[in-house]
Amino acid sequence: MSVLTFLAPPPGLAPLVDFDLKPVSGAAGLYTLQSVANAEKRMFVLDASVYLPEYSPILSDAQCASLTLGSPEDAQVLVVANPGTGSTTLNLLAPIVVNRTTDICSQLILEGQGWPLRAVLG
């Protein structure tokens, strides 16, 4: 488990910026992201490299600089999973990108890349 610190609060969760990244037992690459300050505020995220190997978002130089990413290997890409009745959707338009070295992260908008806001998992 590690604590991730967002550069800016995730949408709808202001002013919260520190979140525990906790693996879900028995589900490799599935995590809960739970606020350190308010345990009731949490979301499910998937490690894109485990569940979406074809997902290849392109980050701008400014986005990489804000997270001090020196190389693609420095980044872990997480996508927010929204469980619903009948299906779970994934937000591919706005992944959470984590600097693996510093645990600083940001939810980034991938403009003009054609990734959907609600992609059905499966």
TORLUMMAR-239228 format. One line per field, with one value per atom (N, C-alpha, C, CB): atom name; x, y, z. Coordinates in steps of 0.02 Angstrom, whole numbers, plus 32768, in hexadecimal, padded with zeros to 4 digits. Each point is the difference from the previous one (the first is absolute). Glycine has a CB too. Example, Ala and Ser with C-alpha at 12.3 -4.5 7.8 and 13.67 -1.06 7.14 Angstrom:
at <- c(N | CA | C | CB | N | CA | C | CB) $
xx <- c(8294 | 7FD3 | 802D | 7FA1 | 804D | 802A | 7FD9 | 803B) $
yy <- c(7EE4 | 803B | 803C | 7FC5 | 8070 | 803B | 8037 | 7FE0) $
zz <- c(8186 | 8000 | 8000 | 803E | 7F9E | 8003 | 8025 | 7F94) $
END
This chain:
at <- c(N | CA | C | CB | N | CA | C | CB | N | CA | C | CB | N | CA | C | CB | N | CA | C | CB | N | CA | C | CB | N | CA | C | CB | N | CA | C | CB | N | CA | C | CB | N | CA | C | CB | N | CA | C | CB | N | CA | C | CB | N | CA | C | CB | N | CA | C | CB | N | CA | C | CB | N | CA | C | CB | N | CA | C | CB | N | CA | C | CB | N | CA | C | CB | N | CA | C | CB | N | CA | C | CB | N | CA | C | CB | N | CA | C | CB | N | CA | C | CB | N | CA | C | CB | N | CA | C | CB | N | CA | C | CB | N | CA | C | CB | N | CA | C | CB | N | CA | C | CB | N | CA | C | CB | N | CA | C | CB | N | CA | C | CB | N | CA | C | CB | N | CA | C | CB | N | CA | C | CB | N | CA | C | CB | N | CA | C | CB | N | CA | C | CB | N | CA | C | CB | N | CA | C | CB | N | CA | C | CB | N | CA | C | CB | N | CA | C | CB | N | CA | C | CB | N | CA | C | CB | N | CA | C | CB | N | CA | C | CB | N | CA | C | CB | N | CA | C | CB | N | CA | C | CB | N | CA | C | CB | N | CA | C | CB | N | CA | C | CB | N | CA | C | CB | N | CA | C | CB | N | CA | C | CB | N | CA | C | CB | N | CA | C | CB | N | CA | C | CB | N | CA | C | CB | N | CA | C | CB | N | CA | C | CB | N | CA | C | CB | N | CA | C | CB | N | CA | C | CB | N | CA | C | CB | N | CA | C | CB | N | CA | C | CB | N | CA | C | CB | N | CA | C | CB | N | CA | C | CB | N | CA | C | CB | N | CA | C | CB | N | CA | C | CB | N | CA | C | CB | N | CA | C | CB | N | CA | C | CB | N | CA | C | CB | N | CA | C | CB | N | CA | C | CB | N | CA | C | CB | N | CA | C | CB | N | CA | C | CB | N | CA | C | CB | N | CA | C | CB | N | CA | C | CB | N | CA | C | CB | N | CA | C | CB | N | CA | C | CB | N | CA | C | CB | N | CA | C | CB | N | CA | C | CB | N | CA | C | CB | N | CA | C | CB | N | CA | C | CB | N | CA | C | CB | N | CA | C | CB | N | CA | C | CB | N | CA | C | CB | N | CA | C | CB | N | CA | C | CB | N | CA | C | CB | N | CA | C | CB | N | CA | C | CB | N | CA | C | CB | N | CA | C | CB | N | CA | C | CB | N | CA | C | CB | N | CA | C | CB | N | CA | C | CB | N | CA | C | CB | N | CA | C | CB | N | CA | C | CB | N | CA | C | CB | N | CA | C | CB | N | CA | C | CB | N | CA | C | CB | N | CA | C | CB | N | CA | C | CB | N | CA | C | CB | N | CA | C | CB) $
xx <- c(802B | 7FD5 | 802D | 7FA3 | 8047 | 8025 | 7FCE | 8061 | 7FB7 | 7FD6 | 8012 | 7FF8 | 7FD6 | 8009 | 7FE9 | 7FF1 | 8034 | 7FEE | 7FF1 | 8048 | 7F7B | 7FEB | 801A | 7F99 | 807C | 8015 | 7FC5 | 805B | 7F6A | 7FC2 | 7FCB | 801F | 7FB1 | 7FCD | 7FDD | 7FEF | 8003 | 7FDA | 7FBB | 803E | 7FA5 | 7FBE | 7FCD | 801B | 7FC2 | 7FCD | 8019 | 7FC1 | 8081 | 801C | 8027 | 8004 | 7FF6 | 8024 | 7FE9 | 800B | 8020 | 8046 | 8030 | 7FE0 | 8008 | 8028 | 8036 | 7F9E | 80A0 | 8036 | 802A | 8004 | 7FF8 | 8026 | 7FD3 | 8050 | 7FC4 | 7FD8 | 802B | 7FB0 | 8036 | 8021 | 7FED | 7FFD | 8036 | 7FF5 | 8005 | 802F | 7F98 | 7FFD | 7FEC | 7FE2 | 8047 | 7FED | 7FC1 | 8078 | 7F5E | 7FC5 | 8017 | 7FAE | 8048 | 8016 | 7FE2 | 800B | 801F | 7FEA | 7FF4 | 7FCE | 8041 | 7FF4 | 803E | 7F82 | 80AE | 803E | 7FF0 | 803E | 7FE0 | 7FF7 | 7FC1 | 803F | 7F99 | 7FC5 | 800E | 7FB2 | 803F | 800F | 7FC4 | 807A | 7F86 | 7FD6 | 802E | 7FAA | 803E | 8024 | 7FD4 | 8037 | 7FE1 | 7FD8 | 8020 | 7FD6 | 8003 | 8019 | 801E | 7FAB | 808F | 8020 | 7FD7 | 8072 | 7F74 | 7FDC | 7FB7 | 804C | 7F95 | 7FBA | 7FF6 | 7FDE | 8021 | 7FFD | 7FC1 | 8043 | 7F8A | 7FC3 | 8009 | 7FBD | 8077 | 800C | 8032 | 7FE9 | 7FFF | 802C | 7FE7 | 801E | 800D | 7FEF | 8027 | 7FE6 | 8001 | 8024 | 8028 | 7FA8 | 8096 | 802A | 8020 | 8016 | 7FF7 | 8021 | 8044 | 7F91 | 80A0 | 8041 | 7FF6 | 8042 | 7FC6 | 7FF4 | 802E | 7FDB | 8062 | 802E | 7FE8 | 805E | 7F7B | 7FE5 | 7FC0 | 8033 | 7F9F | 7FBE | 7FF7 | 7FD6 | 8053 | 7FF8 | 8043 | 7F9C | 8083 | 8043 | 8002 | 8019 | 7FAD | 7FFD | 7FF6 | 7FD1 | 8022 | 7FF5 | 8043 | 7F97 | 8071 | 8041 | 7FF5 | 8034 | 7FBA | 7FF6 | 8042 | 7F9F | 805B | 803B | 7FFD | 8006 | 802F | 8003 | 8027 | 7FF9 | 7FF1 | 8023 | 8040 | 7F93 | 809B | 803D | 7FF0 | 803D | 7F90 | 7FED | 7FE4 | 7FE7 | 7FF2 | 7FE6 | 8038 | 7F95 | 809B | 803A | 8029 | 8002 | 8008 | 8028 | 7FDE | 802D | 7F90 | 7FDD | 8008 | 7FAE | 805A | 8009 | 804A | 7F8E | 809E | 8048 | 800F | 8011 | 7FCE | 800C | 803C | 7F85 | 80AE | 803C | 7FFA | 8041 | 7F97 | 7FF8 | 7FBC | 807D | 7F6A | 7FBF | 7FFE | 7FF1 | 8048 | 8003 | 7FF3 | 8050 | 7FB9 | 7FF3 | 7FB6 | 8069 | 7F6C | 7FB8 | 7FDA | 800B | 7FC5 | 7FCE | 7FBE | 8040 | 7F9B | 7FC0 | 7FC7 | 8034 | 7FA2 | 7FC5 | 7FC2 | 803E | 7F8E | 7FC1 | 7FCA | 8023 | 7FB1 | 7FC9 | 7FCB | 8017 | 7FD5 | 7FCB | 7FC0 | 8055 | 7F74 | 7FBF | 7FD1 | 8011 | 7FEA | 7FD2 | 7FB8 | 8050 | 7F8B | 7FB9 | 7FD8 | 801F | 7FA0 | 7FD6 | 8009 | 7FAC | 806A | 8009 | 8046 | 7F8C | 8097 | 8044 | 8028 | 7FD5 | 806C | 802E | 801E | 801A | 7FE9 | 801E | 8042 | 7F8F | 809D | 8042 | 8007 | 8030 | 7FED | 800D | 8045 | 7FB8 | 8048 | 803F | 8014 | 7FE6 | 7FEC | 800E | 802C | 7F92 | 8067 | 8024 | 8021 | 7FAF | 8089 | 8023 | 8023 | 800F | 8000 | 8029 | 8047 | 7FA0 | 808E | 8045 | 802A | 7FF1 | 8033 | 8027 | 804A | 7FA3 | 8084 | 8049 | 8013 | 8012 | 8006 | 8010 | 8035 | 7FE2 | 8049 | 8037 | 7FE9 | 804E | 7F89 | 7FEC | 7FBB | 8049 | 7F8D | 7FBA | 7FD6 | 8026 | 7FF2 | 7FD9 | 7FD6 | 8058 | 7F6A | 7FD5 | 7FD2 | 8005 | 7FDA | 7FD1 | 7FCE | 8056 | 7F6B | 7FCF | 8003 | 7FB4 | 8062 | 800D | 7FCA | 807A | 7F74 | 7FD0 | 8028 | 7FAC | 8041 | 8022 | 7FD8 | 8031 | 7FD8 | 7FDA | 8016 | 7FF2 | 7FDD | 800D | 801C | 8013 | 7FE9 | 801A | 7FCA | 8061 | 7F60 | 7FC9 | 7FF0 | 801F | 7FFD | 7FF1 | 7FBD | 807C | 7F5A | 7FBD | 8000 | 7FD3 | 7FFA | 7FF6 | 7FE4 | 7FED | 7FEB | 7FDF | 8008 | 7FAD | 808B | 800C | 7FE9 | 8062 | 7F78 | 7FE7 | 8039 | 7F8C | 807E | 8034 | 7FE9 | 8026 | 8008 | 7FEF | 8000 | 7FBF) $
yy <- c(7FC5 | 803B | 803E | 7FC2 | 8070 | 803F | 803A | 7FCB | 806F | 803B | 8029 | 8001 | 800D | 8029 | 8047 | 7F9C | 8095 | 8045 | 8020 | 8007 | 8010 | 8021 | 8048 | 7FB7 | 805F | 8045 | 8030 | 7FDB | 800F | 8025 | 7FCC | 805D | 7FB5 | 7FCF | 7FE1 | 8040 | 7F7F | 7FE1 | 8021 | 7F92 | 806F | 801F | 7FE5 | 8011 | 801C | 7FEE | 7FEE | 7FD9 | 8029 | 7FEB | 8037 | 7F8D | 80B1 | 8038 | 8005 | 803E | 7FD1 | 8012 | 7FC5 | 8070 | 7F53 | 7FC4 | 7FF5 | 7FCE | 8025 | 7FF3 | 7FC2 | 807A | 7F6D | 7FC6 | 7FC3 | 8049 | 7F81 | 7FC4 | 7FC2 | 803B | 7F95 | 7FBE | 7FD7 | 8005 | 7FDD | 7FD2 | 7FBA | 8052 | 7F8C | 7FBF | 7FCA | 8037 | 7F94 | 7FCA | 7FDC | 7FF1 | 7FF9 | 7FD9 | 7FB7 | 8056 | 7F88 | 7FBB | 7FD3 | 8012 | 7FC7 | 7FD0 | 801D | 7FC3 | 807D | 8020 | 802A | 8003 | 7FDD | 8022 | 803D | 7F94 | 80A5 | 803D | 8028 | 7FC8 | 8021 | 8024 | 801D | 7FB5 | 808C | 8023 | 802A | 8002 | 800E | 8036 | 803A | 7FB1 | 8089 | 803F | 8024 | 8007 | 7FF9 | 8018 | 803D | 7F8D | 80A6 | 803E | 7FF2 | 8042 | 7FDB | 7FFB | 8028 | 7FF2 | 8046 | 802D | 7FEC | 805A | 7F83 | 7FEF | 7FBB | 807B | 7F52 | 7FBA | 7FF1 | 7FE0 | 8049 | 7FF5 | 8012 | 8017 | 800F | 8015 | 7FCF | 807B | 7F5D | 7FD0 | 7FF1 | 7FCE | 8016 | 7FEC | 7FC1 | 8077 | 7F65 | 7FC6 | 8015 | 7FB1 | 8036 | 800D | 7FBF | 8077 | 7F86 | 7FC6 | 8015 | 7FCD | 8009 | 800A | 7FF2 | 7FE1 | 8052 | 7FF9 | 7FCB | 8078 | 7F81 | 7FCF | 7FB9 | 8050 | 7FA3 | 7FBD | 7FF3 | 8005 | 802A | 7FF6 | 801A | 8004 | 802D | 8020 | 8008 | 803D | 7F8C | 8005 | 8029 | 7F92 | 8075 | 8027 | 804B | 7F9C | 8076 | 8046 | 8024 | 7FE1 | 8050 | 8023 | 804B | 7F9B | 8084 | 8049 | 8024 | 7FF4 | 8044 | 802A | 803C | 7FD9 | 8030 | 8039 | 8038 | 7FB3 | 808A | 803A | 800B | 8035 | 7FF3 | 8011 | 8023 | 800A | 8021 | 8024 | 7FD0 | 8066 | 7F69 | 7FCF | 7FD7 | 7FFA | 7FF1 | 7FDA | 802A | 7FBD | 8082 | 802D | 800C | 8037 | 7FD0 | 800C | 7FC7 | 8045 | 7F7E | 7FC5 | 7FEC | 7FD9 | 804E | 7FF3 | 7FB8 | 8053 | 7F9B | 7FBE | 8004 | 7FE3 | 7FF6 | 8000 | 7FD1 | 801D | 7FAE | 7FCF | 7FDF | 7FEC | 7FF2 | 7FDE | 7FCD | 8011 | 7FD0 | 7FCE | 801E | 7FC0 | 8082 | 8022 | 8005 | 8040 | 7FB7 | 800B | 7FBF | 8066 | 7F9D | 7FCB | 8021 | 7FC0 | 801F | 801B | 7FD8 | 8026 | 7FFE | 7FE3 | 801E | 7FEE | 7FEA | 801A | 7FF4 | 7FEA | 8047 | 7FFD | 7FD0 | 8077 | 7F5B | 7FCF | 8015 | 7FA2 | 805F | 8012 | 7FC4 | 8079 | 7F61 | 7FC7 | 8017 | 7FBF | 801D | 8011 | 7FC1 | 806A | 7F9E | 7FC5 | 7FE5 | 802C | 7F97 | 7FE1 | 8005 | 8018 | 8020 | 8006 | 8033 | 7FE1 | 801A | 8031 | 8028 | 7FB4 | 808E | 802A | 801C | 801E | 7FF2 | 801B | 8045 | 7F8C | 80A1 | 8043 | 8000 | 8037 | 7FC1 | 8000 | 8046 | 7F8C | 80A3 | 8045 | 8024 | 8002 | 7FEA | 8024 | 7FCE | 8060 | 7F82 | 7FD1 | 8024 | 7FB3 | 8028 | 8018 | 7FE8 | 7FFF | 8030 | 7FEE | 800C | 801E | 7FAE | 8001 | 7FFD | 7FC8 | 8063 | 7FFB | 7FC9 | 807C | 7F4B | 7FC6 | 800F | 7FB7 | 8079 | 8011 | 802D | 7FF4 | 803E | 8032 | 7FF6 | 804D | 7F89 | 7FF6 | 803F | 7FA9 | 8087 | 803A | 7FEA | 8055 | 7FC3 | 7FEC | 8038 | 7F8A | 806B | 8031 | 7FDC | 805C | 7FBA | 7FE7 | 802E | 7FCE | 8016 | 8028 | 7FF6 | 7FF8 | 803D | 7FFD | 7FF5 | 804E | 7F7F | 7FF0 | 801C | 7F97 | 80A8 | 8021 | 7FE9 | 8063 | 7F95 | 7FF1 | 7FBB | 8076 | 7F5B | 7FBD | 7FCC | 801F | 7FF5 | 7FD3 | 7FCD | 8010 | 7FF7 | 7FD0 | 8012 | 7FEE | 7FDF | 800D | 800E | 7FB7 | 806D | 800D | 7FC3 | 8079 | 7F60 | 7FC4 | 7FC4 | 804A | 7F94 | 7FC3 | 7FC5 | 8034 | 7F9F | 7FC6 | 7FCE | 8011 | 7FD9 | 7FCF | 7FBC | 8042 | 7F9B | 7FBD | 7FFE | 7FEA) $
zz <- c(8000 | 8000 | 8000 | 803D | 7F9E | 7FFF | 8001 | 7FC2 | 8053 | 8000 | 7FC3 | 807F | 7F57 | 7FC5 | 8010 | 7FB3 | 8034 | 800A | 7FBC | 8068 | 7F90 | 7FC3 | 7FFE | 7FFB | 7FCB | 7FF7 | 8009 | 7FB2 | 803B | 800A | 8013 | 7FAC | 807E | 8014 | 7FC3 | 806A | 7F99 | 7FCA | 7FFB | 8010 | 7FB4 | 7FF7 | 8032 | 7F86 | 809B | 802F | 8046 | 7FA0 | 806A | 8041 | 8023 | 7FD4 | 8014 | 8020 | 8049 | 7F91 | 809C | 7FFB | 8009 | 8029 | 7FD1 | 800F | 7FCB | 803A | 7FDD | 7FD1 | 8012 | 7FEB | 8052 | 8015 | 8004 | 8040 | 7F9B | 7FFC | 8008 | 7FB4 | 8074 | 8005 | 7FC3 | 807F | 7F62 | 7FC8 | 801E | 7FA8 | 805C | 8021 | 7FCD | 806D | 7F8C | 7FD3 | 8018 | 7FE0 | 7FF2 | 8010 | 7FFF | 7FCF | 8068 | 8008 | 7FCA | 807C | 7F63 | 7FCE | 7FBB | 805C | 7F9B | 7FBE | 7FEE | 8014 | 7FCD | 7FEC | 7FD6 | 8004 | 800E | 7FDA | 800F | 7FAA | 8087 | 8015 | 8045 | 7FBD | 804B | 803F | 8016 | 7FE1 | 8060 | 8018 | 800D | 8034 | 7FBC | 800D | 8033 | 7F89 | 80B6 | 8038 | 8020 | 8015 | 7FF6 | 801E | 8045 | 7FC0 | 804D | 8041 | 8033 | 7FCA | 8023 | 802D | 800B | 7FDB | 7FF5 | 8004 | 7FE1 | 7FFB | 802F | 7FE8 | 7FD8 | 8063 | 7FA2 | 7FD9 | 7FB6 | 8067 | 7F8A | 7FBB | 7FE1 | 801C | 7FB5 | 7FDF | 7FBA | 806F | 7F6A | 7FBC | 7FEF | 7FDE | 7FF0 | 7FE7 | 7FC3 | 802C | 7FD0 | 7FC6 | 7FE9 | 8027 | 7F98 | 7FE2 | 7FE5 | 7FE3 | 8024 | 7FE0 | 7FB6 | 806A | 7F6D | 7FB7 | 7FE1 | 7FFC | 801D | 7FE2 | 800A | 8013 | 8020 | 800F | 7FD8 | 8073 | 7F8D | 7FE3 | 7FB9 | 8072 | 7F7B | 7FBF | 7FDD | 802C | 7FC1 | 7FE2 | 7FBF | 8033 | 7FAB | 7FC3 | 800D | 7FC7 | 8076 | 8013 | 8003 | 8042 | 7F93 | 7FFC | 7FFB | 7FC8 | 8070 | 7FFE | 7FF4 | 804E | 7F90 | 7FF1 | 802E | 7F86 | 80A2 | 802E | 7FDF | 8064 | 7FA9 | 7FE5 | 8028 | 7FDB | 800A | 8024 | 8041 | 7F93 | 806D | 803D | 8035 | 7FBA | 8030 | 8030 | 801E | 7FBF | 8018 | 8019 | 8030 | 7F95 | 805A | 802A | 8043 | 7F9A | 8067 | 803E | 8031 | 7FC2 | 8024 | 802A | 8006 | 7FDD | 8005 | 7FFD | 7FE9 | 805C | 7F6C | 7FE2 | 7FD2 | 8008 | 8006 | 7FD6 | 7FC4 | 8065 | 7FA3 | 7FCB | 8008 | 7FF8 | 7FD4 | 8005 | 8039 | 7F85 | 808A | 8035 | 8045 | 7FBB | 804C | 8040 | 800F | 7FF0 | 7FDE | 8008 | 8009 | 7FBB | 8073 | 8006 | 7FED | 805D | 7F77 | 7FE9 | 801F | 7F93 | 8092 | 801F | 7FE0 | 806D | 7F8B | 7FE5 | 8034 | 7F89 | 807E | 8030 | 7FE5 | 8029 | 8003 | 7FEF | 8024 | 7FF0 | 7FEB | 801B | 7FFC | 7FDE | 805A | 7FFF | 7FF8 | 8048 | 7F91 | 7FF6 | 7FFA | 7FC7 | 8034 | 7FF7 | 7FBA | 8054 | 7FA7 | 7FBF | 7FE4 | 7FEC | 8020 | 7FE4 | 8028 | 7F8E | 8069 | 801E | 7FC7 | 8063 | 7FA6 | 7FCD | 801A | 7FD2 | 7FFE | 800F | 7FE0 | 8006 | 801F | 7FE6 | 7FDE | 805B | 7F64 | 7FDA | 7FE9 | 7FDA | 802B | 7FEC | 8033 | 7FC4 | 807B | 8036 | 802F | 7FF8 | 7FF4 | 802C | 8039 | 7F9F | 8094 | 8037 | 7FF1 | 8056 | 7FA2 | 7FF1 | 803E | 7F85 | 808F | 803E | 7FEF | 803E | 7FE2 | 7FFC | 8032 | 7FDE | 8009 | 802A | 8035 | 7FA0 | 8053 | 802D | 8039 | 7FA1 | 8050 | 8032 | 801D | 7FC4 | 801D | 8012 | 7FF9 | 804F | 7F88 | 7FED | 7FC4 | 802B | 7FD2 | 7FC8 | 7FEB | 8027 | 7FA1 | 7FE6 | 7FD3 | 8006 | 7FFD | 7FD0 | 7FC4 | 805C | 7F6C | 7FC5 | 7FCB | 8018 | 7FC6 | 7FC9 | 7FBF | 803C | 7F9F | 7FC1 | 7FC6 | 8033 | 7FBF | 7FCB | 7FBB | 804B | 7F8A | 7FBA | 7FF1 | 7FF5 | 803A | 7FF5 | 7FF4 | 8046 | 7FC1 | 7FF1 | 8036 | 7F8B | 80B0 | 8036 | 801F | 8017 | 7FF6 | 801B | 804C | 7FA6 | 806F | 8047 | 8023 | 7FE6 | 7FF5 | 801D | 7FD1 | 803C | 7FC9 | 7FD9 | 802B | 7FC0 | 8023 | 8024 | 800A | 7FD1 | 806D | 800F | 7FE8 | 8065 | 7F7A | 7FE9 | 7FB8 | 8063) $
END
